[in-house]
Amino acid sequence: MIPARSLLFIPGNRTAWVPKAAAAGADAVVLDLEDAVAAADKVAARAEVADLLADGPPLPVVVRVNGLHDRGALDDLAAVVRPGLTAVMVPKIESVADVHVVDRLLGWLEADTGMEPGGVGLVPVLETAAGIRQAYDLARATPRAVYMGGLGVKGGDVERSLGYRWTPDGTETLALRSQVLLDVRAAGVPNPVTGLWADVKDLDGLRAFAAQSRGLGYEGMLAIHPSHVEVINETFTPSETELDRDAALVEAMESAAAQGRGAVVHDGDMIDEAMAATARRRLARYRR
């Protein structure tokens, strides 16, 4: 699994935009073969995505395929499961059986193309009440699960399914995002990401939503526009000051351990090895 703070959506028939996504700083792209591509263009879009993967994309690629209710899902998977693919994103997953179906198909297709078994990740998208209710079971249904998280897009499938009224401060989805995060963390899913911010111009609102989600424990966020990438990356990356504090905390804890002490006062706080482990994790991920 490739760590990612920002995953930028691009229509599957607009792969020429991928270099622009890389230039904007996106950690990965989500090439969308579902809602972003008209029915008449889906065959051509599959071929376009396959060509991009064959040429070697400049950054990790996740492909959102059509839902399992549509035969197009099989055609999508058959076209894009090939070297260069990081993960597939499957919309409206509602049962463990759905996950098992995709998992089995991915295994067969990996074998057909000579790929490492289990190398393609799976992002089950929780867009219905039934799916959200089963987040833990869905996450545990396959070791492929990556990037799972709670969504709450203005006017989207989750709003329609649950019946809430979207607000910019996200109060109505706070419990949802918190519960899904707990479920996917308990299931061991790496790098949970939260939903996207639909208002292209409201960067302050985006920053506030991203900060709230980071505070909950999410490690990244979906993006719908290149201008959102920088804000998301900044929000989900600890500052150098924060990382310096982590390094100092680890040093203080290691010094205390060398003296046979399991806890020590550092910068006014009582710290122990659990806090040092948290600091080490951040340093390992974010300090290059």
C-alpha positions as CSV (number, residue, x, y, z in Angstrom):
1,M,0.0,0.0,0.0
2,I,1.3,3.4,-1.0
3,P,0.7,6.1,1.7
4,A,-1.4,8.9,0.3
5,R,-2.7,12.2,1.7
6,S,-4.5,13.4,-1.5
7,L,-6.2,11.2,-4.1
8,L,-7.4,13.4,-7.0
9,F,-10.4,12.3,-9.1
10,I,-9.9,12.4,-12.9
11,P,-12.4,11.2,-15.5
12,G,-11.2,7.9,-17.0
13,N,-11.4,9.4,-20.5
14,R,-9.2,12.4,-19.5
15,T,-6.0,10.6,-18.7
16,A,-4.0,13.4,-20.4
17,W,-4.7,15.3,-17.1
18,V,-2.7,12.9,-15.0
19,P,0.6,14.8,-15.4
20,K,-1.2,17.9,-14.2
21,A,-2.3,16.0,-11.1
22,A,1.3,15.0,-10.5
23,A,2.4,18.7,-11.0
24,A,-0.3,19.8,-8.5
25,G,1.3,17.5,-5.9
26,A,-1.4,14.8,-5.7
27,D,-0.1,11.6,-4.0
28,A,-2.4,9.5,-6.2
29,V,-5.1,9.8,-8.8
30,V,-8.5,8.1,-9.0
31,L,-9.4,7.5,-12.6
32,D,-13.2,7.3,-12.7
33,L,-14.9,4.9,-15.0
34,E,-18.2,5.2,-13.2
35,D,-20.1,8.5,-12.9
36,A,-17.6,10.7,-14.7
37,V,-17.8,8.8,-18.0
38,A,-21.0,8.7,-20.2
39,A,-22.3,5.3,-21.1
40,A,-21.3,5.8,-24.7
41,D,-17.7,6.6,-23.8
42,K,-17.0,3.8,-21.3
43,V,-15.4,1.3,-23.8
44,A,-13.0,4.0,-25.0
45,A,-12.3,5.1,-21.4
46,R,-11.3,1.6,-20.4
47,A,-8.8,1.4,-23.2
48,E,-7.5,4.8,-22.3
49,V,-6.8,3.8,-18.7
50,A,-5.2,0.6,-19.8
51,D,-2.9,2.5,-22.1
52,L,-1.9,4.8,-19.3
53,L,-1.0,1.9,-17.0
54,A,0.9,0.2,-19.8
55,D,3.0,3.4,-20.4
56,G,3.9,3.7,-16.7
57,P,1.9,6.4,-14.9
58,P,3.8,9.2,-13.1
59,L,2.0,8.5,-9.8
60,P,-0.1,5.8,-8.2
61,V,-3.3,5.0,-9.9
62,V,-6.6,3.9,-8.3
63,V,-9.4,3.1,-10.7
64,R,-13.1,3.6,-9.7
65,V,-15.0,0.9,-11.6
66,N,-18.7,0.6,-12.1
67,G,-20.8,-0.9,-9.3
68,L,-21.4,-4.7,-9.1
69,H,-25.0,-4.2,-10.3
70,D,-23.6,-3.4,-13.7
71,R,-21.9,-5.8,-16.1
72,G,-19.6,-3.0,-16.8
73,A,-17.8,-3.7,-13.5
74,L,-16.4,-6.9,-15.0
75,D,-15.4,-5.2,-18.2
76,D,-13.6,-2.5,-16.2
77,L,-11.7,-4.9,-14.0
78,A,-10.6,-7.0,-17.0
79,A,-9.3,-3.9,-18.8
80,V,-7.4,-2.3,-15.9
81,V,-6.0,-5.0,-13.7
82,R,-2.4,-5.0,-15.0
83,P,1.0,-3.8,-13.8
84,G,0.9,-0.2,-12.7
85,L,-2.5,-0.4,-11.0
86,T,-2.4,0.4,-7.3
87,A,-6.0,-0.3,-6.3
88,V,-9.6,-0.5,-7.6
89,M,-12.4,1.5,-6.0
90,V,-15.8,-0.2,-6.1
91,P,-18.8,1.9,-5.4
92,K,-21.9,1.0,-3.3
93,I,-20.5,-2.1,-1.7
94,E,-23.2,-3.4,0.7
95,S,-22.2,-6.9,1.7
96,V,-19.3,-9.2,2.5
97,A,-20.3,-11.2,-0.5
98,D,-19.7,-8.2,-2.7
99,V,-16.2,-7.9,-1.4
100,H,-15.5,-11.6,-1.9
101,V,-16.7,-11.4,-5.5
102,V,-14.3,-8.5,-6.3
103,D,-11.5,-10.2,-4.4
104,R,-11.9,-13.4,-6.4
105,L,-12.0,-11.6,-9.7
106,L,-8.9,-9.6,-8.8
107,G,-7.1,-12.8,-8.0
108,W,-7.9,-14.4,-11.3
109,L,-7.0,-11.3,-13.3
110,E,-3.7,-10.9,-11.4
111,A,-2.9,-14.5,-12.3
112,D,-3.8,-14.0,-16.0
113,T,-1.5,-11.0,-16.2
114,G,1.4,-12.4,-14.2
115,M,1.0,-10.0,-11.3
116,E,1.8,-10.6,-7.7
117,P,-1.1,-12.3,-6.0
118,G,-2.9,-9.8,-3.8
119,G,-0.9,-6.9,-5.1
120,V,-3.9,-4.8,-6.2
121,G,-5.7,-3.1,-3.4
122,L,-9.4,-2.8,-3.0
123,V,-11.3,0.3,-1.8
124,P,-14.9,-0.7,-0.9
125,V,-16.8,2.6,-1.1
126,L,-19.4,3.0,1.7
127,E,-22.2,5.0,0.0
128,T,-25.4,3.4,1.5
129,A,-26.7,2.9,5.0
130,A,-26.3,-0.8,4.6
131,G,-22.6,-0.5,3.6
132,I,-21.8,2.0,6.4
133,R,-23.5,-0.2,8.9
134,Q,-21.2,-3.1,7.9
135,A,-17.9,-1.2,7.6
136,Y,-16.0,-3.4,10.0
137,D,-17.1,-6.6,8.4
138,L,-16.4,-5.3,4.9
139,A,-13.0,-4.1,5.8
140,R,-12.1,-7.5,7.3
141,A,-13.4,-9.4,4.4
142,T,-10.2,-9.1,2.4
143,P,-6.6,-8.2,3.2
144,R,-6.7,-6.1,0.0
145,A,-8.7,-3.3,1.8
146,V,-7.0,0.1,1.6
147,Y,-7.9,3.7,1.8
148,M,-11.4,3.0,3.3
149,G,-13.2,5.7,5.1
150,G,-16.4,7.6,5.8
151,L,-17.8,9.8,3.0
152,G,-20.2,12.8,3.2
153,V,-20.3,14.6,-0.1
154,K,-22.8,17.4,-0.5
155,G,-25.9,16.0,-2.3
156,G,-24.2,12.6,-2.8
157,D,-25.3,9.0,-2.4
158,V,-24.7,9.0,1.4
159,E,-26.9,12.0,1.9
160,R,-29.7,10.5,-0.1
161,S,-29.4,7.1,1.7
162,L,-29.3,8.5,5.2
163,G,-31.5,11.5,4.7
164,Y,-29.3,14.1,6.5
165,R,-29.0,17.7,5.5
166,W,-25.4,18.6,4.5
167,T,-23.8,21.6,6.2
168,P,-20.3,23.1,5.7
169,D,-19.1,22.3,9.2
170,G,-19.9,18.6,8.8
171,T,-21.8,18.2,12.0
172,E,-24.3,15.8,10.4
173,T,-21.5,13.4,9.2
174,L,-19.2,13.7,12.2
175,A,-20.6,10.6,13.9
176,L,-20.6,8.7,10.6
177,R,-17.0,9.5,9.8
178,S,-15.9,8.7,13.4
179,Q,-17.7,5.3,13.4
180,V,-16.3,4.3,10.0
181,L,-12.8,5.3,11.1
182,L,-13.1,3.2,14.2
183,D,-14.3,0.2,12.2
184,V,-11.6,0.4,9.5
185,R,-8.9,1.0,12.1
186,A,-10.0,-2.0,14.1
187,A,-10.0,-4.1,10.9
188,G,-6.4,-3.0,10.2
189,V,-7.1,-1.0,7.0
190,P,-4.0,1.2,6.2
191,N,-4.3,4.8,5.3
192,P,-8.0,5.6,5.8
193,V,-9.2,8.5,3.7
194,T,-12.4,10.6,4.0
195,G,-14.7,12.1,1.5
196,L,-14.2,15.0,-0.9
197,W,-15.1,18.7,-0.7
198,A,-17.5,19.6,-3.5
199,D,-17.2,23.4,-3.5
200,V,-14.3,24.1,-5.9
201,K,-13.7,27.7,-4.7
202,D,-14.2,27.4,-1.0
203,L,-10.7,26.6,0.1
204,D,-11.3,27.8,3.7
205,G,-14.2,25.4,4.0
206,L,-12.1,22.6,2.6
207,R,-9.3,23.3,5.0
208,A,-11.7,23.3,8.0
209,F,-13.2,20.0,6.9
210,A,-9.8,18.4,6.2
211,A,-8.6,19.6,9.6
212,Q,-11.6,18.1,11.4
213,S,-11.1,14.8,9.6
214,R,-7.4,14.7,10.4
215,G,-8.3,15.4,14.0
216,L,-10.5,12.3,13.9
217,G,-7.6,10.2,12.7
218,Y,-7.9,10.1,8.9
219,E,-4.7,10.1,7.0
220,G,-5.9,11.6,3.8
221,M,-8.8,12.9,1.7
222,L,-10.3,12.5,-1.8
223,A,-10.0,15.6,-4.0
224,I,-12.2,16.8,-6.8
225,H,-10.1,19.6,-8.2
226,P,-6.3,20.2,-8.5
227,S,-6.6,23.4,-6.5
228,H,-7.7,21.3,-3.5
229,V,-4.5,19.2,-3.5
230,E,-2.2,21.6,-1.8
231,V,-4.6,22.4,1.0
232,I,-5.2,18.7,1.6
233,N,-1.5,17.9,1.6
234,E,-0.7,20.7,4.0
235,T,-3.5,19.8,6.4
236,F,-2.6,16.1,6.5
237,T,1.1,16.7,6.9
238,P,2.5,17.5,10.3
239,S,4.5,20.7,10.4
240,E,8.3,20.7,10.9
241,T,7.6,22.1,14.4
242,E,5.4,19.2,15.2
243,L,8.0,16.7,13.9
244,D,10.7,18.4,15.8
245,R,8.6,17.9,19.0
246,D,8.2,14.3,18.1
247,A,12.0,13.8,17.6
248,A,12.7,15.5,21.0
249,L,10.1,13.4,22.7
250,V,11.7,10.2,21.3
251,E,15.1,11.3,22.4
252,A,13.9,12.1,25.9
253,M,12.2,8.7,26.2
254,E,15.3,6.8,24.9
255,S,17.4,8.7,27.4
256,A,15.1,7.8,30.2
257,A,15.0,4.2,29.1
258,A,18.8,4.1,29.1
259,Q,18.6,5.1,32.8
260,G,16.1,2.4,33.6
261,R,13.1,4.7,33.8
262,G,9.8,3.9,32.1
263,A,8.4,7.4,32.3
264,V,9.8,10.9,32.4
265,V,8.6,14.5,32.5
266,H,9.2,16.1,29.1
267,D,8.2,19.6,28.1
268,G,5.8,19.6,31.1
269,D,4.1,16.3,30.2
270,M,4.5,12.9,31.7
271,I,5.5,10.6,28.8
272,D,6.1,6.9,28.4
273,E,6.9,4.4,25.6
274,A,3.4,4.5,24.2
275,M,3.8,8.2,23.4
276,A,7.2,7.6,21.9
277,A,5.8,4.9,19.7
278,T,3.2,7.4,18.3
279,A,5.9,10.0,17.7
280,R,8.1,7.4,15.9
281,R,5.3,6.4,13.6
282,R,4.8,10.0,12.5
283,L,8.5,10.6,12.0
284,A,8.8,7.4,10.0
285,R,6.0,8.4,7.7
286,Y,6.5,12.2,7.3
287,R,10.1,13.1,7.9
288,R,11.9,12.3,4.6
